[in-house]
Amino acid sequence: MFSVVIPTLQKSPKLGRLISSLDSVDLVGEILVINNAPEPLEFASQKVRILNQSENIFVNPAWNLGAEQARFPWLAILNDDVVLGRDFFSRAAWLLRTGRVGMVGLNKDHVIESPGGIRKFVPASPAYKRGIAFGMAMAMPTRNYVHIPENLKVFYGDDWIFYSQTLRNWTLRNIRIDTDVSVTSGAPKFLAMGREEERWYFANQPNTYLSRFGREQRVTRKLLDIAYGLRRMLPG
């Protein structure tokens, strides 16, 4: 079962749809909504726990809070402007049950047109780099969550968790997703914060994951290059 964590400033019109869709997923045991806005929130779902904040604590501290409050063995962190296909949780659970997965996220094909080819037909693949869509919806064993430092309030939290993992991360492909992309974090004041956080992150970034899987990444890339080369040589 999943504890789902959703920080919100109530800027996304998709939040109500998201909660409703999660309420109908059997694998979702609870929905922790971290309300960073002053206006109250109320949902009909019995799964929802609303954690109201006296002021905006920002997204990464909200993730930390949600992970601390989570009651279930698996944790999912979602943006408030993302509505996922129901199979996200069943397919993520299939990977997590192996006990050999750090975290699971989404692939960039979900926010730009898929390039097709061999990758189009791969349901899941190892992730050696945190892609641009990964942080929209992430799932992991709750014990695998890594506390994000207070210097990172809006950006690079997904990078911090991703590159701190000791087990292989994965991306799911061909998951239906409806998103507006960065409804809140795209605001100018947050982008200004991002420039300072970027400097801090790259001066302190974790290297656990790349130290463990960097060689595997290089070998995999070479094998894919060979596969694409062979595909171009085949007729039709």
Legacy VTK file of the C-alpha trace (Angstrom):
# vtk DataFile Version 3.0
C-alpha trace
ASCII
DATASET POLYDATA
POINTS 236 float
0.000 0.000 0.000
1.077 3.539 -0.770
1.116 6.727 1.239
0.741 9.479 -1.357
2.232 12.905 -0.612
0.988 15.992 -2.466
2.203 19.503 -1.582
-0.048 22.282 -2.847
-0.439 26.046 -2.983
-3.898 25.454 -4.491
-2.858 26.915 -7.851
-3.675 23.847 -9.918
-7.262 23.230 -11.104
-6.404 19.528 -11.355
-6.032 18.964 -7.599
-9.660 17.879 -7.088
-9.485 15.437 -10.005
-6.207 14.071 -8.702
-7.633 13.374 -5.242
-10.733 11.768 -6.730
-8.661 9.495 -8.962
-6.414 8.446 -6.068
-9.409 7.694 -3.859
-10.461 4.954 -6.294
-7.047 3.215 -6.380
-6.993 0.199 -4.051
-3.203 0.382 -3.642
-3.462 3.904 -2.197
-3.865 3.672 1.563
-3.695 7.364 2.431
-3.326 10.736 0.723
-1.285 13.322 2.615
-2.034 16.793 1.280
0.440 19.362 2.587
-1.493 22.615 2.329
0.985 25.474 1.923
-1.779 27.978 1.178
-3.700 29.993 3.821
-7.082 28.904 2.442
-8.556 25.725 3.984
-9.022 22.537 1.971
-11.658 19.856 2.221
-12.120 16.615 0.292
-14.768 13.909 0.513
-12.218 11.086 0.417
-11.717 9.236 3.706
-8.131 8.538 2.649
-7.126 12.203 2.826
-5.155 13.721 5.681
-4.629 17.454 5.269
-1.527 18.883 6.930
-2.153 22.620 7.098
0.888 24.889 7.381
0.884 28.314 9.032
3.050 29.563 6.157
4.419 28.208 2.902
7.141 25.706 3.820
7.837 25.051 0.098
7.819 21.807 -1.818
10.930 19.946 -0.619
10.264 20.498 3.103
6.673 19.389 2.374
8.037 16.149 0.888
10.136 15.673 4.026
7.084 16.222 6.220
4.947 13.831 4.193
7.593 11.104 4.315
7.857 11.506 8.100
4.065 11.201 8.485
3.621 8.287 6.053
1.979 5.198 7.560
2.428 2.726 4.700
5.500 0.832 3.445
5.513 2.457 0.001
5.657 6.180 -0.654
4.481 8.080 -3.738
5.209 11.784 -4.222
3.045 13.588 -6.768
2.794 17.116 -8.126
-0.628 18.679 -7.583
-1.033 19.324 -11.327
-0.667 15.676 -12.423
-3.479 13.201 -13.010
-2.105 9.714 -13.651
-3.440 6.592 -15.239
-4.481 4.029 -12.613
-1.785 1.627 -13.807
0.986 3.852 -12.424
0.515 2.358 -8.953
0.096 -1.266 -10.034
3.152 -1.113 -12.285
5.234 0.728 -9.680
4.185 -1.856 -7.075
5.259 -4.675 -9.410
8.792 -3.241 -9.406
8.868 -2.348 -5.710
7.827 -5.861 -4.674
11.133 -7.177 -6.001
12.943 -5.459 -3.131
15.708 -4.444 -5.544
14.495 -0.979 -6.565
15.572 2.400 -5.236
12.749 4.487 -6.701
10.428 4.597 -9.713
9.498 7.640 -11.764
8.278 8.772 -15.160
10.069 9.148 -18.471
10.376 12.340 -20.559
8.162 10.774 -23.232
5.221 11.813 -21.052
5.795 15.556 -21.475
7.070 15.678 -25.054
6.180 13.579 -28.066
7.674 10.119 -27.841
10.475 9.498 -30.346
9.192 5.953 -30.841
11.705 3.342 -31.895
12.810 0.504 -29.629
12.183 2.445 -26.404
8.504 2.963 -27.252
7.805 -0.720 -26.588
9.790 -1.027 -23.344
7.387 -0.922 -20.327
10.117 0.020 -17.843
13.834 0.643 -17.970
16.678 1.399 -15.533
17.179 5.120 -14.899
20.746 6.316 -14.498
19.933 10.009 -14.836
17.053 11.935 -13.290
15.034 12.951 -16.344
12.814 16.006 -16.709
9.587 14.122 -15.932
10.865 11.912 -13.121
9.901 14.226 -10.259
6.275 14.633 -11.364
5.355 11.266 -9.889
7.855 9.214 -7.884
7.356 5.983 -5.953
9.715 4.188 -3.575
9.805 2.109 -0.417
9.200 4.613 2.375
12.477 3.546 3.976
14.327 4.620 0.797
13.277 8.244 1.156
16.278 10.495 1.799
15.728 13.688 3.782
16.296 16.758 1.580
18.579 19.447 3.116
16.961 22.718 4.161
19.038 24.611 1.567
16.842 23.069 -1.139
13.292 24.314 -0.743
11.839 24.280 -4.273
14.279 22.702 -6.707
16.657 19.704 -6.854
14.815 17.701 -4.203
14.103 14.921 -6.695
17.765 14.968 -7.739
18.855 14.688 -4.106
16.693 11.623 -3.488
17.509 10.049 -6.870
21.291 10.316 -6.614
21.323 9.195 -2.963
19.857 5.768 -3.752
21.901 2.591 -3.299
19.582 0.428 -5.426
18.822 0.833 -9.125
16.170 3.410 -10.083
13.617 2.773 -12.827
11.342 4.698 -15.171
7.905 3.544 -16.256
6.904 4.092 -19.872
3.528 4.484 -21.590
1.715 5.699 -18.478
-1.200 7.972 -19.343
-0.661 11.381 -17.753
-2.486 14.711 -17.794
-0.360 17.599 -16.509
0.067 21.346 -16.872
3.793 21.166 -15.891
5.182 23.515 -13.214
1.980 25.423 -12.463
3.476 26.695 -9.199
7.254 26.323 -9.436
7.293 28.181 -12.760
6.421 31.474 -11.014
9.192 34.137 -11.247
9.867 34.282 -7.492
10.476 30.530 -7.392
12.740 30.643 -10.422
14.849 33.256 -8.613
15.146 30.889 -5.640
16.170 28.188 -8.063
19.326 29.983 -9.158
20.643 30.043 -5.581
19.579 26.463 -4.952
21.310 25.361 -8.145
24.632 26.744 -6.902
24.243 25.016 -3.544
23.163 21.708 -5.058
26.072 21.363 -7.464
28.510 22.226 -4.688
27.047 19.515 -2.433
25.351 16.966 -4.695
25.358 13.309 -3.597
27.325 10.854 -5.730
26.202 7.541 -4.199
24.146 6.466 -7.200
26.588 7.312 -9.987
29.479 5.809 -8.065
27.532 2.542 -7.884
25.932 2.453 -11.335
28.028 4.769 -13.512
29.878 1.928 -15.276
26.611 0.078 -15.888
25.178 3.256 -17.428
28.073 3.511 -19.891
27.769 -0.145 -20.909
23.987 0.148 -21.354
24.372 3.237 -23.524
26.846 1.429 -25.765
24.538 -1.582 -26.106
21.621 0.696 -27.038
23.750 2.423 -29.646
24.530 -0.984 -31.148
20.838 -1.955 -31.081
19.788 1.269 -32.824
22.537 0.769 -35.392
21.319 -2.752 -36.176
17.738 -1.540 -36.418
18.678 1.045 -39.052
20.331 -1.710 -41.107
17.220 -3.904 -41.133
14.864 -3.593 -44.111
11.513 -1.928 -43.599
LINES 1 237
236 0 1 2 3 4 5 6 7 8 9 10 11 12 13 14 15 16 17 18 19 20 21 22 23 24 25 26 27 28 29 30 31 32 33 34 35 36 37 38 39 40 41 42 43 44 45 46 47 48 49 50 51 52 53 54 55 56 57 58 59 60 61 62 63 64 65 66 67 68 69 70 71 72 73 74 75 76 77 78 79 80 81 82 83 84 85 86 87 88 89 90 91 92 93 94 95 96 97 98 99 100 101 102 103 104 105 106 107 108 109 110 111 112 113 114 115 116 117 118 119 120 121 122 123 124 125 126 127 128 129 130 131 132 133 134 135 136 137 138 139 140 141 142 143 144 145 146 147 148 149 150 151 152 153 154 155 156 157 158 159 160 161 162 163 164 165 166 167 168 169 170 171 172 173 174 175 176 177 178 179 180 181 182 183 184 185 186 187 188 189 190 191 192 193 194 195 196 197 198 199 200 201 202 203 204 205 206 207 208 209 210 211 212 213 214 215 216 217 218 219 220 221 222 223 224 225 226 227 228 229 230 231 232 233 234 235
